[in-house]
Amino acid sequence: MGDCSDILKEDEATSWDYVIEDIAKRERMGYNKYGKYLTEDTDEDMLQHLYEELLDATVYIKTLLLQRKLHEI
């Protein structure tokens, strides 16, 4: 997560502030990588992209759970 310094002082920042900052960074990264923003006219299969992202997230979650279990022993 970012430091949120451009939004609020660290002791005043909320989780929402950090998420909003992360979204703005992802938007800039996406534009820099793909040269366009997502709009209602985007012709890519967003449902397929979401599915693939959720598959990746599921693997990350399982890895964290396995790591936690390993460290509990």
Biopython code that builds the backbone (N, CA, C, O; Angstrom):
import numpy as np
from Bio.PDB.StructureBuilder import StructureBuilder

atoms = [
    (1, "MET", "N", (0.820, -1.176, 0.000)),
    (1, "MET", "CA", (0.000, 0.000, 0.000)),
    (1, "MET", "C", (0.862, 1.236, 0.000)),
    (1, "MET", "O", (2.001, 1.218, 0.466)),
    (2, "GLY", "N", (0.316, 2.295, -0.519)),
    (2, "GLY", "CA", (1.040, 3.545, -0.540)),
    (2, "GLY", "C", (1.097, 4.167, 0.829)),
    (2, "GLY", "O", (0.504, 3.665, 1.784)),
    (3, "ASP", "N", (1.830, 5.288, 0.916)),
    (3, "ASP", "CA", (1.941, 5.932, 2.213)),
    (3, "ASP", "C", (0.812, 6.922, 2.451)),
    (3, "ASP", "O", (0.657, 7.428, 3.562)),
    (4, "CYS", "N", (0.027, 7.204, 1.425)),
    (4, "CYS", "CA", (-1.155, 8.039, 1.550)),
    (4, "CYS", "C", (-0.800, 9.465, 1.960)),
    (4, "CYS", "O", (-1.674, 10.197, 2.424)),
    (5, "SER", "N", (0.451, 9.879, 1.804)),
    (5, "SER", "CA", (0.884, 11.186, 2.280)),
    (5, "SER", "C", (0.211, 12.329, 1.538)),
    (5, "SER", "O", (0.087, 13.431, 2.072)),
    (6, "ASP", "N", (-0.224, 12.074, 0.306)),
    (6, "ASP", "CA", (-0.878, 13.144, -0.437)),
    (6, "ASP", "C", (-2.354, 13.275, -0.074)),
    (6, "ASP", "O", (-3.025, 14.177, -0.575)),
    (7, "ILE", "N", (-2.874, 12.403, 0.780)),
    (7, "ILE", "CA", (-4.276, 12.472, 1.179)),
    (7, "ILE", "C", (-4.398, 13.037, 2.590)),
    (7, "ILE", "O", (-5.044, 14.066, 2.786)),
    (8, "LEU", "N", (-3.804, 12.396, 3.550)),
    (8, "LEU", "CA", (-3.891, 12.786, 4.948)),
    (8, "LEU", "C", (-2.600, 12.448, 5.665)),
    (8, "LEU", "O", (-1.790, 11.664, 5.172)),
    (9, "LYS", "N", (-2.415, 13.041, 6.826)),
    (9, "LYS", "CA", (-1.302, 12.618, 7.661)),
    (9, "LYS", "C", (-1.515, 11.156, 8.013)),
    (9, "LYS", "O", (-2.652, 10.691, 8.096)),
    (10, "GLU", "N", (-0.427, 10.436, 8.219)),
    (10, "GLU", "CA", (-0.524, 8.993, 8.465)),
    (10, "GLU", "C", (-1.465, 8.662, 9.616)),
    (10, "GLU", "O", (-2.216, 7.690, 9.531)),
    (11, "ASP", "N", (-1.443, 9.442, 10.684)),
    (11, "ASP", "CA", (-2.293, 9.129, 11.835)),
    (11, "ASP", "C", (-3.760, 9.463, 11.585)),
    (11, "ASP", "O", (-4.618, 9.103, 12.391)),
    (12, "GLU", "N", (-4.061, 10.146, 10.477)),
    (12, "GLU", "CA", (-5.439, 10.483, 10.137)),
    (12, "GLU", "C", (-5.990, 9.654, 8.991)),
    (12, "GLU", "O", (-7.191, 9.688, 8.723)),
    (13, "ALA", "N", (-5.122, 8.905, 8.309)),
    (13, "ALA", "CA", (-5.538, 8.142, 7.136)),
    (13, "ALA", "C", (-6.438, 6.978, 7.542)),
    (13, "ALA", "O", (-6.210, 6.313, 8.553)),
    (14, "THR", "N", (-7.464, 6.751, 6.729)),
    (14, "THR", "CA", (-8.348, 5.616, 6.950)),
    (14, "THR", "C", (-8.042, 4.539, 5.915)),
    (14, "THR", "O", (-7.317, 4.779, 4.950)),
    (15, "SER", "N", (-8.593, 3.375, 6.124)),
    (15, "SER", "CA", (-8.435, 2.303, 5.138)),
    (15, "SER", "C", (-8.961, 2.748, 3.787)),
    (15, "SER", "O", (-8.365, 2.440, 2.755)),
    (16, "TRP", "N", (-10.070, 3.468, 3.784)),
    (16, "TRP", "CA", (-10.635, 3.969, 2.528)),
    (16, "TRP", "C", (-9.634, 4.863, 1.801)),
    (16, "TRP", "O", (-9.500, 4.782, 0.580)),
    (17, "ASP", "N", (-8.936, 5.708, 2.541)),
    (17, "ASP", "CA", (-7.943, 6.591, 1.918)),
    (17, "ASP", "C", (-6.863, 5.787, 1.208)),
    (17, "ASP", "O", (-6.455, 6.124, 0.096)),
    (18, "TYR", "N", (-6.407, 4.730, 1.855)),
    (18, "TYR", "CA", (-5.375, 3.892, 1.239)),
    (18, "TYR", "C", (-5.901, 3.185, -0.008)),
    (18, "TYR", "O", (-5.194, 3.084, -1.011)),
    (19, "VAL", "N", (-7.125, 2.702, 0.053)),
    (19, "VAL", "CA", (-7.716, 2.013, -1.104)),
    (19, "VAL", "C", (-7.887, 2.992, -2.266)),
    (19, "VAL", "O", (-7.591, 2.649, -3.411)),
    (20, "ILE", "N", (-8.354, 4.189, -1.987)),
    (20, "ILE", "CA", (-8.535, 5.195, -3.040)),
    (20, "ILE", "C", (-7.196, 5.525, -3.681)),
    (20, "ILE", "O", (-7.105, 5.655, -4.902)),
    (21, "GLU", "N", (-6.170, 5.659, -2.874)),
    (21, "GLU", "CA", (-4.834, 5.932, -3.415)),
    (21, "GLU", "C", (-4.355, 4.759, -4.276)),
    (21, "GLU", "O", (-3.792, 4.967, -5.351)),
    (22, "ASP", "N", (-4.576, 3.538, -3.809)),
    (22, "ASP", "CA", (-4.172, 2.360, -4.581)),
    (22, "ASP", "C", (-4.906, 2.291, -5.918)),
    (22, "ASP", "O", (-4.312, 1.931, -6.934)),
    (23, "ILE", "N", (-6.189, 2.634, -5.923)),
    (23, "ILE", "CA", (-6.969, 2.634, -7.172)),
    (23, "ILE", "C", (-6.387, 3.649, -8.151)),
    (23, "ILE", "O", (-6.231, 3.352, -9.335)),
    (24, "ALA", "N", (-6.067, 4.834, -7.664)),
    (24, "ALA", "CA", (-5.488, 5.870, -8.536)),
    (24, "ALA", "C", (-4.157, 5.400, -9.118)),
    (24, "ALA", "O", (-3.876, 5.628, -10.295)),
    (25, "LYS", "N", (-3.339, 4.745, -8.294)),
    (25, "LYS", "CA", (-2.058, 4.231, -8.789)),
    (25, "LYS", "C", (-2.271, 3.145, -9.840)),
    (25, "LYS", "O", (-1.568, 3.112, -10.849)),
    (26, "ARG", "N", (-3.234, 2.259, -9.609)),
    (26, "ARG", "CA", (-3.522, 1.192, -10.584)),
    (26, "ARG", "C", (-4.031, 1.779, -11.893)),
    (26, "ARG", "O", (-3.686, 1.290, -12.969)),
    (27, "GLU", "N", (-4.847, 2.824, -11.808)),
    (27, "GLU", "CA", (-5.350, 3.470, -13.023)),
    (27, "GLU", "C", (-4.190, 4.045, -13.831)),
    (27, "GLU", "O", (-4.129, 3.863, -15.047)),
    (28, "ARG", "N", (-3.276, 4.733, -13.163)),
    (28, "ARG", "CA", (-2.108, 5.292, -13.856)),
    (28, "ARG", "C", (-1.243, 4.181, -14.446)),
    (28, "ARG", "O", (-0.784, 4.289, -15.583)),
    (29, "MET", "N", (-1.018, 3.107, -13.672)),
    (29, "MET", "CA", (-0.214, 1.987, -14.154)),
    (29, "MET", "C", (-0.870, 1.359, -15.382)),
    (29, "MET", "O", (-0.191, 1.067, -16.367)),
    (30, "GLY", "N", (-2.180, 1.153, -15.327)),
    (30, "GLY", "CA", (-2.893, 0.571, -16.463)),
    (30, "GLY", "C", (-2.797, 1.434, -17.701)),
    (30, "GLY", "O", (-2.603, 0.928, -18.807)),
    (31, "TYR", "N", (-2.935, 2.744, -17.516)),
    (31, "TYR", "CA", (-2.833, 3.638, -18.672)),
    (31, "TYR", "C", (-1.417, 3.610, -19.241)),
    (31, "TYR", "O", (-1.232, 3.557, -20.457)),
    (32, "ASN", "N", (-0.417, 3.647, -18.355)),
    (32, "ASN", "CA", (0.972, 3.611, -18.822)),
    (32, "ASN", "C", (1.283, 2.298, -19.539)),
    (32, "ASN", "O", (2.035, 2.289, -20.514)),
    (33, "LYS", "N", (0.718, 1.207, -19.070)),
    (33, "LYS", "CA", (0.989, -0.100, -19.670)),
    (33, "LYS", "C", (0.228, -0.304, -20.976)),
    (33, "LYS", "O", (0.794, -0.803, -21.949)),
    (34, "TYR", "N", (-1.062, 0.080, -21.006)),
    (34, "TYR", "CA", (-1.920, -0.225, -22.148)),
    (34, "TYR", "C", (-2.253, 0.979, -23.021)),
    (34, "TYR", "O", (-2.797, 0.823, -24.115)),
    (35, "GLY", "N", (-1.930, 2.178, -22.543)),
    (35, "GLY", "CA", (-2.165, 3.388, -23.335)),
    (35, "GLY", "C", (-3.625, 3.789, -23.441)),
    (35, "GLY", "O", (-3.996, 4.552, -24.333)),
    (36, "LYS", "N", (-4.460, 3.281, -22.537)),
    (36, "LYS", "CA", (-5.883, 3.635, -22.559)),
    (36, "LYS", "C", (-6.489, 3.350, -21.197)),
    (36, "LYS", "O", (-5.933, 2.612, -20.384)),
    (37, "TYR", "N", (-7.653, 3.961, -20.974)),
    (37, "TYR", "CA", (-8.407, 3.719, -19.751)),
    (37, "TYR", "C", (-9.547, 2.761, -20.068)),
    (37, "TYR", "O", (-9.974, 2.652, -21.218)),
    (38, "LEU", "N", (-10.033, 2.073, -19.053)),
    (38, "LEU", "CA", (-11.223, 1.248, -19.236)),
    (38, "LEU", "C", (-12.454, 2.158, -19.252)),
    (38, "LEU", "O", (-12.610, 3.027, -18.394)),
    (39, "THR", "N", (-13.310, 1.946, -20.230)),
    (39, "THR", "CA", (-14.553, 2.704, -20.337)),
    (39, "THR", "C", (-15.663, 1.738, -20.721)),
    (39, "THR", "O", (-15.425, 0.546, -20.916)),
    (40, "GLU", "N", (-16.875, 2.262, -20.826)),
    (40, "GLU", "CA", (-17.992, 1.410, -21.262)),
    (40, "GLU", "C", (-17.807, 0.940, -22.698)),
    (40, "GLU", "O", (-18.480, 0.005, -23.134)),
    (41, "ASP", "N", (-16.908, 1.573, -23.435)),
    (41, "ASP", "CA", (-16.640, 1.176, -24.823)),
    (41, "ASP", "C", (-15.515, 0.147, -24.947)),
    (41, "ASP", "O", (-15.193, -0.286, -26.053)),
    (42, "THR", "N", (-14.922, -0.243, -23.831)),
    (42, "THR", "CA", (-13.840, -1.226, -23.872)),
    (42, "THR", "C", (-14.368, -2.509, -24.498)),
    (42, "THR", "O", (-15.393, -3.046, -24.077)),
    (43, "ASP", "N", (-13.656, -2.988, -25.503)),
    (43, "ASP", "CA", (-14.150, -4.149, -26.251)),
    (43, "ASP", "C", (-13.552, -5.471, -25.777)),
    (43, "ASP", "O", (-13.754, -6.503, -26.417)),
    (44, "GLU", "N", (-12.825, -5.454, -24.672)),
    (44, "GLU", "CA", (-12.256, -6.691, -24.147)),
    (44, "GLU", "C", (-13.276, -7.394, -23.260)),
    (44, "GLU", "O", (-14.231, -6.776, -22.789)),
    (45, "ASP", "N", (-13.071, -8.673, -23.039)),
    (45, "ASP", "CA", (-13.980, -9.465, -22.225)),
    (45, "ASP", "C", (-13.639, -9.267, -20.752)),
    (45, "ASP", "O", (-12.812, -9.987, -20.193)),
    (46, "MET", "N", (-14.278, -8.294, -20.137)),
    (46, "MET", "CA", (-13.994, -7.959, -18.750)),
    (46, "MET", "C", (-14.364, -9.098, -17.804)),
    (46, "MET", "O", (-13.704, -9.276, -16.780)),
    (47, "LEU", "N", (-15.381, -9.857, -18.112)),
    (47, "LEU", "CA", (-15.754, -10.986, -17.273)),
    (47, "LEU", "C", (-14.644, -12.027, -17.256)),
    (47, "LEU", "O", (-14.337, -12.584, -16.202)),
    (48, "GLN", "N", (-14.043, -12.296, -18.396)),
    (48, "GLN", "CA", (-12.931, -13.246, -18.467)),
    (48, "GLN", "C", (-11.726, -12.716, -17.696)),
    (48, "GLN", "O", (-11.064, -13.463, -16.974)),
    (49, "HIS", "N", (-11.445, -11.414, -17.854)),
    (49, "HIS", "CA", (-10.337, -10.814, -17.108)),
    (49, "HIS", "C", (-10.568, -10.936, -15.605)),
    (49, "HIS", "O", (-9.656, -11.293, -14.859)),
    (50, "LEU", "N", (-11.778, -10.640, -15.167)),
    (50, "LEU", "CA", (-12.101, -10.740, -13.748)),
    (50, "LEU", "C", (-11.929, -12.172, -13.255)),
    (50, "LEU", "O", (-11.340, -12.402, -12.199)),
    (51, "TYR", "N", (-12.437, -13.124, -14.010)),
    (51, "TYR", "CA", (-12.307, -14.532, -13.644)),
    (51, "TYR", "C", (-10.838, -14.904, -13.462)),
    (51, "TYR", "O", (-10.477, -15.556, -12.482)),
    (52, "GLU", "N", (-9.993, -14.490, -14.401)),
    (52, "GLU", "CA", (-8.573, -14.821, -14.327)),
    (52, "GLU", "C", (-7.913, -14.145, -13.131)),
    (52, "GLU", "O", (-7.071, -14.750, -12.466)),
    (53, "GLU", "N", (-8.285, -12.899, -12.851)),
    (53, "GLU", "CA", (-7.745, -12.200, -11.685)),
    (53, "GLU", "C", (-8.164, -12.890, -10.390)),
    (53, "GLU", "O", (-7.374, -13.001, -9.453)),
    (54, "LEU", "N", (-9.417, -13.353, -10.344)),
    (54, "LEU", "CA", (-9.890, -14.046, -9.146)),
    (54, "LEU", "C", (-9.204, -15.397, -8.969)),
    (54, "LEU", "O", (-8.961, -15.829, -7.842)),
    (55, "LEU", "N", (-8.895, -16.057, -10.066)),
    (55, "LEU", "CA", (-8.117, -17.297, -9.976)),
    (55, "LEU", "C", (-6.748, -17.007, -9.372)),
    (55, "LEU", "O", (-6.293, -17.729, -8.485)),
    (56, "ASP", "N", (-6.088, -15.949, -9.849)),
    (56, "ASP", "CA", (-4.792, -15.558, -9.292)),
    (56, "ASP", "C", (-4.931, -15.241, -7.810)),
    (56, "ASP", "O", (-4.113, -15.679, -7.001)),
    (57, "ALA", "N", (-5.958, -14.485, -7.451)),
    (57, "ALA", "CA", (-6.170, -14.122, -6.048)),
    (57, "ALA", "C", (-6.386, -15.367, -5.192)),
    (57, "ALA", "O", (-5.912, -15.432, -4.058)),
    (58, "THR", "N", (-7.094, -16.345, -5.727)),
    (58, "THR", "CA", (-7.334, -17.583, -4.992)),
    (58, "THR", "C", (-6.023, -18.311, -4.717)),
    (58, "THR", "O", (-5.832, -18.854, -3.629)),
    (59, "VAL", "N", (-5.136, -18.325, -5.676)),
    (59, "VAL", "CA", (-3.829, -18.959, -5.481)),
    (59, "VAL", "C", (-3.034, -18.192, -4.420)),
    (59, "VAL", "O", (-2.373, -18.807, -3.584)),
    (60, "TYR", "N", (-3.090, -16.867, -4.445)),
    (60, "TYR", "CA", (-2.386, -16.072, -3.431)),
    (60, "TYR", "C", (-2.932, -16.376, -2.041)),
    (60, "TYR", "O", (-2.164, -16.537, -1.092)),
    (61, "ILE", "N", (-4.248, -16.453, -1.916)),
    (61, "ILE", "CA", (-4.875, -16.747, -0.630)),
    (61, "ILE", "C", (-4.458, -18.129, -0.129)),
    (61, "ILE", "O", (-4.096, -18.289, 1.037)),
    (62, "LYS", "N", (-4.510, -19.111, -0.999)),
    (62, "LYS", "CA", (-4.137, -20.471, -0.596)),
    (62, "LYS", "C", (-2.675, -20.520, -0.156)),
    (62, "LYS", "O", (-2.341, -21.192, 0.819)),
    (63, "THR", "N", (-1.812, -19.815, -0.868)),
    (63, "THR", "CA", (-0.398, -19.771, -0.500)),
    (63, "THR", "C", (-0.226, -19.178, 0.891)),
    (63, "THR", "O", (0.536, -19.705, 1.702)),
    (64, "LEU", "N", (-0.924, -18.091, 1.169)),
    (64, "LEU", "CA", (-0.848, -17.478, 2.496)),
    (64, "LEU", "C", (-1.366, -18.414, 3.578)),
    (64, "LEU", "O", (-0.781, -18.504, 4.657)),
    (65, "LEU", "N", (-2.457, -19.107, 3.295)),
    (65, "LEU", "CA", (-2.991, -20.062, 4.261)),
    (65, "LEU", "C", (-2.006, -21.194, 4.527)),
    (65, "LEU", "O", (-1.824, -21.608, 5.672)),
    (66, "LEU", "N", (-1.374, -21.690, 3.477)),
    (66, "LEU", "CA", (-0.378, -22.751, 3.642)),
    (66, "LEU", "C", (0.830, -22.253, 4.430)),
    (66, "LEU", "O", (1.361, -22.971, 5.276)),
    (67, "GLN", "N", (1.259, -21.033, 4.155)),
    (67, "GLN", "CA", (2.382, -20.460, 4.888)),
    (67, "GLN", "C", (2.041, -20.297, 6.361)),
    (67, "GLN", "O", (2.868, -20.579, 7.229)),
    (68, "ARG", "N", (0.812, -19.837, 6.647)),
    (68, "ARG", "CA", (0.380, -19.678, 8.029)),
    (68, "ARG", "C", (0.384, -21.027, 8.747)),
    (68, "ARG", "O", (0.862, -21.137, 9.877)),
    (69, "LYS", "N", (-0.149, -22.046, 8.087)),
    (69, "LYS", "CA", (-0.208, -23.371, 8.684)),
    (69, "LYS", "C", (1.190, -23.910, 8.950)),
    (69, "LYS", "O", (1.441, -24.514, 9.993)),
    (70, "LEU", "N", (2.095, -23.691, 8.007)),
    (70, "LEU", "CA", (3.480, -24.141, 8.162)),
    (70, "LEU", "C", (4.155, -23.491, 9.361)),
    (70, "LEU", "O", (4.929, -24.139, 10.065)),
    (71, "HIS", "N", (3.869, -22.227, 9.594)),
    (71, "HIS", "CA", (4.506, -21.504, 10.693)),
    (71, "HIS", "C", (3.847, -21.757, 12.039)),
    (71, "HIS", "O", (4.405, -21.395, 13.075)),
    (72, "GLU", "N", (2.660, -22.379, 12.043)),
    (72, "GLU", "CA", (1.976, -22.705, 13.300)),
    (72, "GLU", "C", (2.550, -23.952, 13.943)),
    (72, "GLU", "O", (2.405, -24.170, 15.146)),
    (73, "ILE", "N", (3.203, -24.765, 13.131)),
    (73, "ILE", "CA", (3.724, -26.053, 13.638)),
    (73, "ILE", "C", (4.950, -25.841, 14.493)),
    (73, "ILE", "O", (5.521, -26.806, 15.002)),
]
sb = StructureBuilder()
sb.init_structure("model")
sb.init_model(0)
sb.init_chain("A")
sb.init_seg("    ")
for serial, (resi, resn, name, xyz) in enumerate(atoms, 1):
    if name == "N":
        sb.init_residue(resn, " ", resi, " ")
    sb.init_atom(name, np.array(xyz, "f"), 0.0, 1.0, " ", f" {name:<3s}", serial, name[0])
structure = sb.get_structure()
